[in-house]
Amino acid sequence: MHDMGVRSEHAHLAGMASIGLGVAAWATSLEVEPGLGLDRADRWGLFVGEWAPTFFGLGLALSHYEQQDGTLNAPVHEIREQQQKKVG
């Protein structure tokens, strides 16, 4: 993933977004599907809420890789230049 340009910050932002999306899915399910009750809304919220730990775990793994690679604090354009030098 790191070689494709995905950084730890991207995964952490996706984790934060999925927390908000889980709350939004829960609230939306309550409003859009009123006859199905709270149980249905809870299932939607939990389903989306399970994404957050996955994204945070990916972010942590990418962060460790970036620390070993020496690219943790490097801007994206510097990383791309390093990759082009390795290839070319």
C-alpha positions in Angstrom: 0.0 0.0 0.0 2.8 2.4 0.8 4.3 1.9 -2.6 1.0 2.9 -4.1 1.1 6.2 -2.3 -1.1 5.4 0.7 0.3 7.0 3.8 -0.5 6.4 7.4 -2.2 9.7 7.6 -4.7 8.6 4.9 -5.6 5.5 6.9 -6.0 7.5 10.1 -8.3 10.0 8.3 -10.3 7.1 6.9 -10.7 5.7 10.5 -11.9 9.1 11.8 -14.3 9.4 8.8 -15.7 6.0 9.4 -16.6 6.9 13.0 -18.6 9.8 11.8 -20.1 7.7 9.0 -21.1 5.1 11.6 -23.0 7.7 13.6 -24.6 9.0 10.5 -25.6 5.5 9.3 -27.2 4.9 12.7 -29.1 8.2 12.7 -30.2 7.8 9.1 -31.5 4.3 9.7 -33.6 5.6 12.5 -35.2 8.3 10.3 -35.4 6.4 6.9 -36.5 3.0 8.3 -38.8 4.0 11.2 -40.8 0.7 11.2 -37.8 -1.5 11.7 -36.8 0.0 15.1 -33.7 0.7 17.0 -32.2 -2.8 16.5 -31.9 -2.2 12.7 -30.2 1.2 13.3 -27.8 -0.4 15.8 -26.8 -3.0 13.3 -26.1 -0.4 10.6 -24.1 1.7 13.0 -22.1 -1.3 14.3 -21.4 -2.5 10.7 -19.9 0.8 9.6 -18.3 1.2 13.1 -16.2 -1.9 12.6 -14.3 -0.2 9.8 -12.6 2.3 12.1 -10.3 -0.2 13.9 -9.3 -1.7 10.6 -8.3 1.7 9.2 -6.5 2.6 12.4 -4.6 -0.8 12.4 -3.6 -0.1 8.8 -2.5 3.4 9.7 -0.4 2.0 12.6 1.2 -0.6 10.3 2.0 2.0 7.6 3.4 4.3 10.3 5.8 1.6 11.4 6.8 0.9 7.8 7.3 4.7 7.3 9.5 4.9 10.4 11.7 2.0 9.2 11.8 3.4 5.6 12.6 6.9 6.8 9.6 8.5 5.1 7.4 9.2 8.1 7.9 12.9 8.0 8.8 13.3 4.3 6.4 15.1 2.0 4.7 13.0 -0.7 6.7 14.6 -3.5 10.0 13.6 -1.9 8.8 10.0 -1.6 7.8 9.9 -5.3 11.2 11.3 -6.3 12.9 8.6 -4.2 10.8 5.9 -5.9 11.6 7.3 -9.4 15.3 7.2 -8.6 15.0 3.5 -7.5 13.2 2.6 -10.7 15.2 4.7 -13.1 
